[in-house]
Structure formats: structure tokens, C-alpha cells
């Protein structure tokens, strides 16, 4: 099985071209690394390609900085350049793509909320216990639908 799911921001405006009425969109996204080590990059960059209606959607609605979630397949783009050297590249062939934040959040810079500020909304996460799970405050048991 070859399936990739990524969430990140477009690093540049998409390039869309048409060949025999077939839309082809090329773009790249930056995906933050979950665990960052000193001296290592904080993000990985992936080249992506989409076709047909997906490419038309990308052309119409996406631009540099838009946060998206996409799923697709990893494909090798290996070739030999003019100097006879083998070039190795990977590309994500996009099957589906969706917005990962609201238009208001993307325009207001909500992605830059300072740490410690939970942001808007009633369901701000409570500090975690370090084991990957969120602590549930006392007295909320009555409101849970599955208790």
C-alpha cells in the first residue's frame, strides 16, 4: 500500500498548466517536524502534483501560506540529467486536498498564537500529563456522552 497523509502550508503559489484540457497543478508544502533536534531543520518540504478537478480547485482557492491536509501517493521521480548524473527525487501525487484552517484564521494569523494562549473556543485543551493524553478537569464527567 502506498498512502501519504500530510498537513502543511504551501511554500509558494501553485503553478497550474493545461495540457489537452487536463489541468495539472504543481506546488510544494512545508510540514513541521513533530520532534525537532538542535541543528536539524524544523520542517520538511514536499513537491506535490495534482490533476483534473483537484488541480482546478488548487488553482482557484490555494495560494502561498494556505494550510492544507492532503492525501496521496509517494512516487519516485528519478532521472539522468544532461551531465549524465542520476538525480533522485520524490513527489507526492495528490488524490484529495482540503483546507486545514478557516479563512478567517488564515487571514488573521491565528497560526501564530503565542504559546500559553489557548485561542478562541470553549474546548481549549487542558495541560497534558506528558503521556500523550489530555487531562480532563474534575466535574466534566456529567457532560461526557460516553461515561
N, C-alpha and C positions, 0 to 999 in steps of 0.2 A: 504494500500500500504506500502511496506517495501523496501525503497530505500535509500542508503547511498552513498554520493559522498565525497571523501576525497582527499586532496593533502598533501603530506608529504614526508619525507625521510625514507628509510629503516634503521632500527636501527642495523641490523646485516645481514649477508649473508643469503639468503633464504635456507631452508632445503627442499630438494626435494627427494621424495621416489616414488618408483613404486610398485603398487600392481595389479597383473594381467594385466600388460601393461597399467595401468591407472596412469598417473602422478599426484602427489599431492604435492603442494608447500605450506609450512608454513613459514610465515615471520611476522615481525611487522613493523609498521611505526610510526613515531613521527609527530604529526600535531601541528603546532604552534597555540596557542590560539590567537584569534583576540584581545581580551581585557584582559590585564594582570593586576592583582591586586597584591599589595605588599604581600609577604608571600605565594602567590599561585604559583603553577607550571606554567611554561611558555609554556608547551606542554602537549598534551595528547598522550598516547601510545595505539595502537590498534593491536591486534593479527588478522592476516588475513590468509585465506586459499583459494587456487585456485586449479582447476582441469584441466585435459586434456591439450589442446593446450595452454591455458593461463599459466598453471604451467610450461610447456616446455619453453615458452617464458621467464618466470621469471627466470628459471634455466639458460638459455643461456645468457640473457642480463642484469639482475639486480644484484646488489651487495650492500653491506653496503654503505649508503650515497647517493644512487641514488634517485633523486627527481621524484616522480610519482604522477599521478592522477588516481584514481580508482573509479569504482562504483560497488556496490554490495548490499548485504542484511545483516541486523543485525540478528544474531542468538544467542540464549541462549545456553551456554554450562554448564548447572548446573549438578552437580553430588554429590554423597556422597563419601567422602574419606575413607581410611582404619580405621580411628578413629571414623567413624560414623557421622562426621560433614558435613553439607551441604555446598558445595562450589559453589559460583555464579560467572560465567564468561560470558563475551560477546565476540563474534568473528564476524569478517566481512567475509562473503562468497563472494569472488570476482567474478564478472561477466566479467569485462573488466578492463584493466590496460594499461596506456600509459606513456611515458616519459613526464616529466613536464619541462625539460630544455634540451638544446642541449648538445651533448657530450663534445664539447669544453668548454661550460660554467661550466659543472660539473667538468672537469679536471683542469680548471684554477682557480677554487674557486670563480667564479663570484657571487655566492650567498652571498659572504662576502663583497660586495661593500660597502664602507663606506657611511653612510647617508649623503646626500647633493651632492653626486656624482651620476648623473643620469645614468652613464654607457654608453655603446655604443648604437648607433642607433639614427636616426633622430627624433623619436617620443618620446623624453623624456617628462614625464609628467610635467606640469606646476603646481606650488603650488596650492593646493586646497583651497577652501574658508571655509572649516570646515563643510560643509553641505553634504559631501559625493560626491560632483560633482567636476570635474576638470574645472579650468578656461581656457577659450580659449583666446589666445592672440589676440590683435587687428590686423586686416589686413589678417586674415586667412579665412574670410568668403568666399572669391572668390575661395578658394581651396576645400571647402566642397562640396561634391556631392549632398547634400540634402538641401541646403539653399534656 
